[in-house]
Amino acid sequence: MGADEATRALSKEERKAAKLAAKLSKEAGEDSGMIVEKKEKKEKKEKKEKKEKKEKKEKKEKKEKKRSRDEDADETTTVDSADSEPEAPAAKKIKSDDAMATGATDGSENPSLDNFRICDETKAALRKRGINSLFPIQAMTFDKIVDGKDLMGRARTGMGKTLAFALPVIELLLKDTRPKRPGRAPRVICMAPTRELAKQVANEFELTGPSLSTVCIYGGASYQSQNNAFRQGVDILVGTTGRVIDHIERGNLRLHACEFLVLDEADTMLEMGFREDVQKVFAAMEAVQNEKAARRQILLFSATIPAWVKEVADKYMRKDREYVNLVKDSEDQASTDVQHIAIPCHWQGRPTLLANLLGVYAKKSTRTIIFAETKKDCNELAVHPEIKQDCQVLHGDIAQDQRETTMKAFREGRLRLLIATDVAARGLDMNVDLVINSEPPRKQSGNADVDTYVHRSGRTGRAGKKGICITLYTARQKDLVDFIERRIGNKFIRRGPPDTEDLIQASAAKAVDEIENVDPEMITIFEDKAQELLDTLGPKRSLAAALACITGHTKPPRRTSLMSGVPDYVTVMFTSYNPIRAKGYVWNALNRDFSEEIANNIKQLTITEDTMGACFDLPESGLTLLNQLIEEQGEQCQYSIPKTLPKLQQPAYATRPQGGNRGYGGGSGGRGSWGGRGGAGGRGGGRGRGGSSGGRGAVVAAEQQQEAEHSLQTGWSICHYIHIKRPSQLSRDVNLYLFRDRPNCAPMWEAFPNGGCWILKIKKKANVLGKMWQDLVFAAIGEAFEELDVVGIAMAIRSKEDMLSVWNADNSNEETRFKIGEKLKEILMLDPNTLIEYKFHANSIKDMSTFRNAKPYVFAAATPAN
């Protein structure tokens, strides 16, 4: 009995013993405390006995393995598959991801080829390629496949899954020494989701087993050449599902000799669109009933194996199948050799930022893939004037010949930049130095696509090498990045766009390398003009000007925010002498030091993680005043322009001072704390009187916490909360909650192609609100809309129509915001009995087409207080 069987047997005995102990304790009338104590003692004793038995069995197995290897050394042929041999000790030692090595050639950290049942012919082919040892996924699956087991294998991308199934399958095929007849049917059928991956898998089979006939079939290639290959005889067939089915239906591909069915990237193969094709192949296989079909092995390999893949495995694979998982659910799914970076970026500045990232991170020999979500995005980025590097696109509309030419140039290093959709994301067996996601990958529902991110990032950091994966995101996509970070377990490094100085320095370094490689004969031609330039500008300025021209930085670059990537904004750091407890403290300083116009345009105010400072985005128009403050105050100045972002707090909600910084309840001015009379949007004007950040209205912490907990239970997150009370009549108050749909929740909002839908829920405790009260409420609403960068709004009233009106508006348009406010006033002026609380699911909205056509981002529903 092997070690695994012994462990299972012991576990079974342990469970029986625990049940018996509980039963005896109950019969004896022992209380629950005594039962637990007795059970714990028994478990400790059994664990100790289990450990001792396991150690004895391992010692015995080691002796048997050593004796078996000595006997095998005297034999001239390999052991037949029916004579199963114990696993090699080195392979047995590998139990988890911790055994990951730096490279397949490092035999000191990975088990050597000599520890496995590999014939001399295959060893020679592997060592010719520099492979002297096996990676963990290869070592852990080899003996199981050779022993005839069905197997599901899961490992991080780039850890050698292709060789993990190719090597043992080739070894089993080579045991058949009978002459190979022309026209023989394939003994191995391996299917892959894409043409590129199919060609790579076929190449692996050819290199590892050169004496076997391997044929690769895929759509877009000639049927004639593939039919000729079938007539000559095939041992291993690799192809895409569509072309495999075509040949089966045409009668060109016979399945009676098939002994191995391999699915590479099994999760993709079994997704919608591929699942039916795979099932057709399985059905064709099951229709063949012979001796080989009875012992046919099915092998599934992928970086991710979701639950529904296991369901398919239950249907088609044997019950005693093996499951080798090197990516535990509690561990990282993405490669640990990859540095994951997240950078905020406004849509308008994406091409410029991509060009800057290539300038800083991509060296002369760096191979880079930029992933885009659509074919249209690929084409637009490839021809954008900001992207100056030579590049090619790779997506489904590219002809097969062009795709092969592009991939060949990329592999050989003649092409350094590839802009692609996910057609290039899965299984491409080449190491890429830099991967850039133009936006976080998403599913059709709008939720974050973690599996796609794992495969994209897996193009770099392969086989122990280091790599970088950068993801750009807008403010609305921040939740997608956070969700991916939580799921993969790897921490994202939050950075701003490359600093101007860093970008110029990187460009200058590349220019210097090019200058040093200029042919001496060409230098002589330019000496006269160089002397004229020296006489005019001097040596240092002449050379600096020449470098500026070479790098293309002849004018100051456009400023962009480090926090959001928005152009024409600069990120400023505010340093405090004491811990900052609330943003109102910073807003007071900003209102004091900057004009009202500049202060009102400041965005993204966020307190640092250590609470000793805050960062915010200042419009470029305020730079002159900022520089003046820095110059006048010197070292005492609390403002500075950082090159890199410090660690910032991640608030659960409330992105502005509660109540906004203008209007009744505003953040700056007034008497007391939180609130204030006046502000730009309310009655009274000015910034209020006295106080440091307040008024009489107070945030009700208990109510806020209760609502937050409820929102989490229902699948929504509060992103903004406003509570305002009217001083003269405390019974009249309004609570405003802005809810944001979380990435893991997709009820009715799946209907929105643009995602990012918001709900504004208004609770009021007065039948009729006075005009003054309405003004201050809608001033606060407008402030919230401005902060959230809202571009559209939809409202619903039961008493008139289910959909009253829909706007698509620019949030910077004050007139439009005023009109939206007026419409909200109409809702609040109605009798509360005519208003209903809308449930957050599709059945509550009758005309979904109105929403789809208008693509709104905000849904406003007025609700009476409970």
Secondary structure, DSSP 8 states (H G I E B T S, - for coil): --HHHHHHHHHHHHHHHHHHHHHHHHHTT--HHHHHHHHHHHHHHHHHHHHHHHHHHHHHHHHHHHHHHHHHHT-SS---TTS-----HHHHH--SGGG--S-TT-TTTS-BGGGS---HHHHHHHHHTT--B--HHHHHHHHHHHTT--EEEE--TTS-HHHHHHHHHHHHHHT--S---TT---SEEEEESSHHHHHHHHHHHHHH-TTS-EEEE-TTS-HHHHHHHHHH--SEEEEEHHHHHHHHHHT-S--TT--EEEEESHHHHTSTTTHHHHHHHHHHHHT--SHHHHT-EEEEEES---HHHHHHHHHHS-TT-EEEESS-TTS--S-TTEEEEEEE--GGGHHHHHHHHHHHH--TT--EEEE-SSHHHHHHHHT-TT--S-EEEESTTS-HHHHHHHHHHHHHTS--EEEE-GGGTS---S-BSEEEESS--B-TTSSB-HHHHHHHHTTBS-TT--EEEEEEE-GGGHHHHHHHHHHH----EE--S--HHHHHHHHHHHHHHHHHTS-HHHHHHTHHHHHHHHHHH-HHHHHHHHHHHHHT--S----B-TTT--BTEEEEEEE-SS----HHHHHHHHHHHS-HHHHHT-EEEEEBTTSSEEEEEEEGGGHHHHHHHHHHHGGG-SEE--SS---B---SS--SSTT-SSSTT-SSSSSSBS--S--TTSSS-TT-SSSSB--S----HHHHHHHHHHHHHTTEEEEEEEEEE-TT-TT-EEEEEEEEE-TT--SGGGG-TT---EEEEEEE--SS--HHHHHHHHHHHHHHHHHTT--EEEE--TTS-SS-EEEE--TT-HHHHHHHHHHHHHHHHS-GGG-----SSGGG-S-HHHHHHH--SEEEEEEE--
